[in-house]
Amino acid sequence: MIHLTRIRKQIQNELNLDRRFTRTEKKYIKIWTTQYNYDFEIIGLALQYTTNKRDPNFDYLHCLLSDWYNRDFKTRKDIIQWLNSIRKQKQ
């Protein structure tokens, strides 16, 4: 539970949230940390991509992290390599 609490605080700090998480947001964070086994290094990377969107929200963040999980990405390095390959394809 300490791990989950720490990650929640890191997410709040990163998003500059001055409110409590909703029940759904807590559920998402629990999925990311317990089911997906993602730490803040990966969640933080997703936050970087989410906050660049016009209307960032937890649903989008959850979709992004779920996509990475479904692609079997386990590390930040896996994700960065994949993102770089996509960028190269677009050039």
PEJOHU-V488298 format. One record per pair of residues at least 12 apart in sequence whose ideal C-beta (glycine too) atoms are under 10 Angstrom apart, sorted by sequence separation. I is the first residue (numbers start at 1). J is the second residue. D is the distance in whole Angstrom. If there is no record, write none. Layout:
<<I;J;D> <I;J;D>>
This chain:
<<8;20;10> <49;61;9> <50;62;10> <8;21;6> <50;63;10> <11;25;9> <29;43;8> <32;46;8> <46;60;9> <47;61;7> <50;64;6> <65;79;10> <68;82;8> <46;61;6> <49;64;6> <50;65;9> <64;79;10> <68;83;10> <46;62;9> <8;25;9> <11;28;10> <46;63;10> <47;64;9> <8;26;8> <11;29;7> <43;61;8> <46;64;5> <47;65;10> <45;64;9> <46;65;5> <45;65;9> <8;29;6> <11;32;9> <43;64;10> <46;67;10> <4;26;9> <7;29;6> <8;30;10> <43;65;7> <46;68;7> <7;30;10> <42;65;7> <45;68;9> <5;29;10> <4;29;7> <7;32;8> <8;33;9> <4;30;7> <7;33;6> <14;40;9> <42;68;7> <6;33;10> <38;65;7> <42;69;9> <4;32;10> <4;33;6> <10;39;10> <11;40;8> <14;43;9> <29;58;9> <32;61;9> <36;65;6> <3;33;7> <4;34;8> <10;40;5> <14;44;6> <28;58;5> <32;62;8> <36;66;8> <38;68;8> <49;79;10> <3;34;9> <7;38;9> <9;40;10> <27;58;10> <28;59;8> <31;62;8> <35;66;10> <38;69;8> <42;73;8> <45;76;6> <7;39;7> <8;40;10> <11;43;7> <15;47;7> <25;57;9> <26;58;10> <29;61;10> <36;68;8> <37;69;9> <42;74;9> <44;76;9> <6;39;10> <7;40;5> <10;43;8> <11;44;8> <14;47;5> <25;58;5> <28;61;7> <29;62;9> <32;65;5> <36;69;4> <42;75;8> <46;79;9> <6;40;8> <10;44;7> <14;48;9> <24;58;7> <25;59;10> <28;62;5> <31;65;8> <32;66;9> <35;69;8> <36;70;10> <41;75;8> <42;76;6> <45;79;6> <49;83;9> <15;50;9> <16;51;10> <24;59;8> <27;62;9> <31;66;8> <38;73;9> <41;76;5> <45;80;8> <3;39;8> <7;43;7> <11;47;7> <14;50;10> <15;51;7> <22;58;8> <25;61;9> <29;65;10> <32;68;10> <38;74;9> <39;75;10> <42;78;9> <3;40;10> <7;44;10> <10;47;9> <14;51;8> <21;58;9> <25;62;9> <28;65;8> <32;69;8> <36;73;9> <37;74;8> <38;75;10> <39;76;9> <42;79;7> <24;62;9> <28;66;9> <31;69;9> <36;74;9> <38;76;10> <41;79;10> <45;83;9> <15;56;8> <15;58;10> <15;61;9> <11;58;9> <11;61;9>>
